[in-house]
Amino acid sequence: MFRWFTDHRRKKLMKAPFPPAWEKIIQRNVSHYCMLDDAERAQLRSLIHVFIAEKYWEGAGGLPLTDEIRVTISAQACLLLLGLPHNYYQNVITIIVYPSTVVPPPRKPGFFETPLAPVEGVHPIIGQAFQQGPVIIIWDAALHGGRHPELGHNVIYHEFAHKLDMLDGAADGTPPLRDRAEYRDWVQTCSREYLRLKHDAERGKKSFLNAYGATDEAEFFAVATEQFFDQPLLMIKHAPDLYRVLKEYYRQDPARRADQNKCSVK
C-alpha cells in the first residue's frame, strides 16, 4: 500500500508542468544540460521534480535555501540516474547545504548505527556523504562545478557517486552491478587503474585523474565518475577500458555528447 501511494505521488509530480524559472536555472548553472537530447532533458526534468519533493533540504551556516540551490544540486545529482534503474537515491534522506567550505561539527553515530571504523576527525570539506546519514554539499563548489565541467571537478557527482556505491551496503568502489561478468570486468579494470593512480600519486607523478582518487577504492570510483562526465574524451585517451566500464554501468556516453554538441566539455 505504501508503495502504491509513493508511485501515485511520483506520477503526479512528473506530470506537473516544469516551472520555466527552474528551466532557466538549469540552463544557467548546469552546462551538461545543453548536451542532452530532448528525451533526456524531459527525463531529467521529471527526475528533478520527484527528487526535490522527496528529499529533506536544510540550509546551514546561515545559507537561506532557494529554488536555485535545490534545482542546481538536483539536476546534477539526477544526471547520474538517467540510464540507471533506480529509486531516486533511496539512501539519501537529507541534503545539507553550506554556503562555502567549512569545518563541520563532529558527527555522532546514530542510536542504531554501528560504526565500522573510527570516527574521522573534522577537516575542511566541500562535500561529504555518509553511509547512514545526510549528504553535505558546499553551494559555491556545486555551482562552480556545474558551470565549469572543463575543470573535471564536480562535488555533486562525487558525493552522489558515493551514495550509488553505498547502495549495496558498503562504500568499496563497486556499486551494484548487473551480473557476474560485469562484476568481473569492473574489478579487473578498476583495480588496475586504481593501482596505477596510487603508484603515480606515491611518486608525485601527475595523472589524468585527481590524485585524491588514490585514497581508496571508494574515492577512486567517485573521482572517476567526475572525470567520466566532465572530461570523457580525456578519459578515453588515457584509460579507454575505465571509460568503457563506467559507460556500461551508467548506461550513458558523455563522449558522444561532447563530440556532437558545442558545449565546453573536453
N, C-alpha and C positions, 0 to 999 in steps of 0.2 A: 504493500500500500504506500509506504513512504517513497519507494522508487517511482511509483506512478505519479505522485504529486511532484516529485523532482523533475521528471521528464516533462510533465504538463507545464510546469513553470518555465522550464528552459525553452520549450517550443513557443510559448507565448512571448518570451523575451526576444527570441530570434526573429519572430515575425514583426516585432515593433520597428518602426522606421528608425534608421540610424541618424542621430542628430547631425545636421550639417556642421555644427560647430566642432563636433568630435572628428568629423572627416577632415576638417581644416587642421586640427591639431596633429593628426597622424601625418598628413602631407607635409607639415612643417617640421615635425620632430622625429619622424621615423623614415629614414632615407630608403630603406628596403621596400617600403610600400609601393613606390613607383615602379619597382621591378616585377611586381606580381601581375598575373593576368587578371581579367575581370572576375573569373570564377574564384580565384584565390583571394582576391580582395573582398568579395562578398562573404566567403567563408570566414575570413579573418574578422570582419565586422560582426558576424554572428557570434564568434568566439568571445570577442571583446564584451559584447552585451552581457553574456552569461557570466564571464569572469569577473567583471566589475560588480555585478549584483551579488555574487555568491561569496566573495571574499570580504573579510573584515579589514577595513583600512584605518590606519592610525598614523597621524602626524606626530612627530617627536621633535624635540629641540626647538619648539616654537614655530614649526612649519604648519601653516594652515593648508589643509588638503583642498585641492581644486580639481575640476574636471581635467585640466591639462595634465596634472600629475597622474591621476588614475588612468586616463586614456593612453598616455605615452608609455607608462610601465606595462599596462595590459597588452598593448599592441605588440610590444617586443617579446613579452612572455608567451603570448599566444602564437606568434610566428613559428616557434619551435613545434607547435602541435599540429600544424597544417596537414602533415602527412601521417601522423601517428594515430593509432587507436588510443583513446584517452578518456579520462573522466574529469577534464578541466582541472588538472593538478589536484586530485582529491586529497593529497597530503599537504596542501597549503591551505591553511585556515585564515591566517593573519598576515598582513603585509604592513610592516612598519617603515615609514619613510622619514629620513632625516634630511635637513637642507644641504649639509655638506659634511665632509669627512669628520668623523667623530671617534672618540674612545667611548664605546658603550659601557653601561654599568655591568658589573658581573652578573651573569645569569645563573640562577639557582635551578637545579633539576626539578622537574615537576614531581608531584607526590607519587605518581605511578610510574615515573621514569627511572630506569636503572642505567646509570652512566656506564658506558663500555670502556671509557678511558678517562684519565684525569681531566678535570675541567681546565680548559685553557685559560691562561692569563689574558687580561684585556689588552688590546692594542688598537691603533687606528685602523679603521676599516672603510671601504666604500661599498661593501655588501657582505651579507652573511646568510647562510641557510642552515637551519637546524633540522636534525632527524625528526624530533618530536617537538616542533616549535615553529616560530614565525620565520618569514623571510625578511631580512633587513636590507633596505635599499637606500643609497645616498642619492638624493634627487639630482644634484648638479652633475654627478657622474653618469647617471642614467640618461639625462638629457644630452650630454656631450657625446656619449656613445651612440645614441640613436641618430644623431645628426651627422656623425663622422665615422662611418663604417670603414673608411680607408685606413684608419688607425689600428684596426684589428683588436680593439679592446671594448668589450661591452659587458657591463656589470649585470644587466638583466639576463642575457644569455648565459652568463657564467653561473649565477645563483640558481636559475631555474633548470639548468642542466644538472646541477646537484640534486634538485628535487626529483628530476626524472631518474637519476641514478639511484636515489633512495627508495623508489617505489617497490623494490624487491626486499626492502628491509635492511640494506647495507649500502653505505657510501664507499664503494670499492672500485669505481670507474667502469663498471659494467651494468648498464641499465637492463631492464627486462627485454629479452630478445625473442625471436620467433621460434627458433628450433636449435637443435644441437649443432647443425652445420654452421649456423650464423654465430653461435657462441664460440665455436672452434676458430672460425675465421677472425672473429673480433679479438679473442685473447691472443692469438698469434700475431696479428697486425699491431694492435695497440701496445702489447708488451714490448715488441721490437722497437716501436717508435718512442715509447716512454723511456726505455733504457738508453736509446740514442740521445734523447733530450737530456736525461740525467747525466750521461757521460759528458756531453758538451757543457752543461752547467757547471759541473765539478771542475772543469778545466778552463772556465771563463770564456768558452767559445760561443759566439753569438749564433743563435739558431733562428729559423723562420718562426718558431713557436716561442711564446713568452716563457722565460726560464722558470716562472712560478709553477708551471705545469710539471716540473721535476720534483715538486714537493712530495707527491704521492700519486697513486693511480686515479683517485677521485679528482684531484686538481688537474691532472692531465686531461681527463675527459672534459672538464669544464673549460679549460683553456683551448683545447682542440675544437670545441663547439663554437667558441668565439671566432676562431680563425676560419672554420668551415663556412660560417655565414658571412663574415665580414671580408675575408681575403681568400676566397675559394680558389682563384687562379694561382695564387702563391702556394697554396697547399698542394694543388695538383702538380705544380712544378717540382716541389721538394719532397712530397710524400704522397704519391698517387694512390697507394694502397690504403693509406689512412683516410684520404678523401673518399675512396670507394666504400669503405665500411660505414663511414658516417652518412654517406648518401643512402646506403641501403637501410640504415637504422632510421634516419629522419624521413626517408622517402621524399626527399627534396633534392634539387640540383641547383644550388646557388650559382655555380659556374656558368650554367646555361643562361640563367637570368642575367648575369654580368655580361655575357657575350652579346645578348640580344637586346639589351637596354642601354640607355645613355646615363645611367646612374653612376656615381663615382665610387664603384667598388672595384678594387684591384685584385 
